[in-house]
Amino acid sequence: MKYRKNILKIAVDSPAAAGAGTLCKSISKHYNLLYLDTGKIYRMIAYLKISHRNKYNESFIKKEIRNLNLDKLKNKKLLTDEIGTEASLIAKNKNIRKLVHSFQLKCAYNPPKRFDGSCLDGRDITYKIIPDANFKFFITANIRTRALRRYNELKGLNKRINYKDVVKNIKKRDKSDYNRKISPLKKTKDSILINTSNLSKRACFLKIKKIIDRKTRN
């Protein structure tokens, strides 16, 4: 695969509902970067598994990933806790991860020429997908803040949801993401920690922007 040279590459890892997606979208828009929420790929596969059980297999998934359009990842049906839980299990599948891996590399290292680089967020981006990223961040927040964000997000989708159930699902996701044998969620030594618990969206954006601008101007 052909890699573009002299592009800005930003890698972000984070647990569920820490605010990484919102932050990465803002950063990507500001610096004209291709943005990819890698977790949405596994959510899409989970959605396909649940809605197409009769034809769900590796060849079917391979075809879907090969023809993947990023607009498909904007489907709001991918945001349910049922899909999230299934996606966390699918992410442990070594064969599926290999299929997704090549797509992620293409987005990271060979984004369309209209973009000045790429920004990917997920669970193993900083050490598995873009180990040579110009900037690496680990975005986190406390359980209560993350659960409340996810609760409000689901309520906004007119979902009947209980806050305690959301907390339970967040904890379950964390346990799965941090402890899986294949590409577990972890903070690398060269990743900058950003805790969003007590920061507004704007404050988070400005904090990361300051870090990026300081280095790119030198």
C-alpha positions, 0 to 999 in steps of 0.5 A: 500500500502506498503511504503519503509522506509529510502528513499530520498523523494523530493517534488517540486511544480512550475507554468508552464515552470518554469524549474522544470522538467529539474531540477528534472530530473538532481536531480533524475539522480544524486541521483538515484531517480524515477522521476515523472512529475505528470503534464504529467499524466493529459496531458496524460489524456487530450490527451486521451480525445481529441483523444478518445472522443468516449470512454472517460469516468471514467472507461476508464481513470481508466484502463489507469492509472492502466496500466500506464507505465512511458514511455508513459509520454515521448510522445512529443505529450503531450507538446502542448498548447492545451493539456496543457490547457485541462490538467489544466481543467481536473486537477480540476476534483475531481474524476480524481484526486483521480485516479491519487492520488494513482498512485502518492503515489505509485511512491513517497513512493514505487519506484522500489528497484533499486531507492534510493528514489523519486522526484515528481514535480507538483502543490500540491506535497509538501502539498498533495502528499508528505507532509513528504518529506525530501526536498520541493522546490517551483521553479518559474521564471518570466512570460517572461522567462517561456514563452520564454522557452515554446516558444523555446520548442514548436518551437523545436517540429516544432510547428507553434506558436506565442510568444504572444499566449504562454504568453497568455496561460501561464497566463491562466494556472497560473490563473487556477492553482493558483485559482482552488478549488481542490489542487491549486498551492501554496508555503508552508511555509516549501518549499525552493523558487528557482527563475530560471529566471536568473540562468542557468540549471547548476546553478540551479542544483548546488544550490539545490544539495548544499542544499540537501548535506548539510542536508544529510551529517549532 
